[in-house]
Amino acid sequence: QSIHKRLWKLTGDRSSLETAIWASEKAFYLKNDHYSGINLAHLYNVRASISGEADALTDIMLAQRTRRRVVRICEDLLDKDENSARRLDHDAKYWVLATLAEAWTGLEDEQKSKIYQDQAVALDPAPSKWMIDTAQEQLNNLRALLTNSPLKAR
């Protein structure tokens, strides 16, 4: 999935984007994990940005549905982390929180997104700079997609 996602970014070849989405859908349905899900939702928004109105609407709705599932997955992970002896390691917890921030941005709730961004950055020990930069870049990309959504012009 990541190879085709990068090919899409480098070439703008829609077939690479379609293959990345297909692979991400498959990964998310098989793994039911936050990483595959949040990447899939983002790719739906990318495709929406280059599609006609009807297809864009479909992809935006699929992205929102996927993000709602990702929120539940992340909340379950955090609940298990707090209520069991088996804890998430530092990096895993950071990415769960960063994923929640991205999911809430995609669901257009920046207040909830900020709460999770702050929690992620405040972890002790602090996350690596590359982790924060990567999450912030993804949030910025998503915000641009949402701002330039073909449905915003309606």
Long-range contacts (C-beta under 8 A, 24 or more apart in sequence): 1-27, 1-36, 1-39, 5-39, 5-43, 8-46, 14-50, 17-43, 17-46, 17-47, 17-50, 18-47, 21-47, 28-66, 32-73, 33-73, 34-70, 34-73, 34-74, 34-77, 34-95, 34-96, 34-99, 35-95, 35-99, 37-66, 37-67, 37-69, 37-70, 37-73, 38-66, 38-67, 38-70, 38-99, 38-102, 38-103, 40-66, 41-66, 41-67, 41-70, 41-103, 41-106, 42-102, 42-106, 42-138, 42-141, 42-142, 42-145, 45-106, 45-142, 45-145, 45-146, 45-149, 46-145, 48-145, 48-149, 48-150, 48-151, 49-145, 49-148, 49-149, 49-150, 51-150, 52-150, 53-150, 53-151, 56-149, 56-150, 56-151, 57-151, 60-149, 60-151, 63-106, 64-106, 64-107, 67-103, 67-106, 67-107, 68-103, 68-107, 70-99, 70-103, 71-100, 71-103, 71-104, 71-107, 74-99, 74-100, 74-103, 75-100, 90-123, 90-125, 90-127, 91-127, 91-131, 93-123, 94-120, 94-123, 94-127, 94-131, 95-131, 97-123, 98-131, 98-135, 101-135, 101-139, 102-135, 102-138, 102-139, 102-142, 105-139, 105-142, 105-143, 105-146, 106-142, 106-146, 108-146, 113-139
